[in-house]
Amino acid sequence: MPSPVAPLSCHEFYFPDVDTLIQVEQSASAIIIRASRNTFGEQRKRRFIHALAAEGFIPDECEWWSLSPAGFSGGIRWLVDVSWLRLDPAVTAKARRFMARLITGAVLLWLVLMTTLLLHSAR
């Protein structure tokens, strides 16, 4: 089994109009474009690759490579793959702390309101 090739460069892009994250990974032998969703048509894929080459993210000769049924010719592969998306552990920990404080505050508020209601109705 061949060992994975370490990428020379890796760039991430977000397209809010179609809610899609794109990762462009360039290694010595290939360019792999991973999309989080299948929202790009053939024409938009071509324009995106053209823009990547024009901005210097990928080699200029990739700019005019045509699409083939299995992806791209010339060493470019377009994949719909979410395996590269990972949540930062610090963000997860911050969200858990926030939710714990929110639920604790809601329970305390509910207890205060129920105590007030029960004491007021006992009179």
Secondary structure, 3 states (H helix, E strand, C coil): CCCCCCCCEEEEEEECCCCEEEEEEECCCCEEEEECCCCCCHHHHHHHHHHHHHHCCCCHHHHHCCEECCEECCCEEEEECCCCCCCCHHHHHHHHHHHHHHHHHHHHHHHHHHHHHHHHHCC
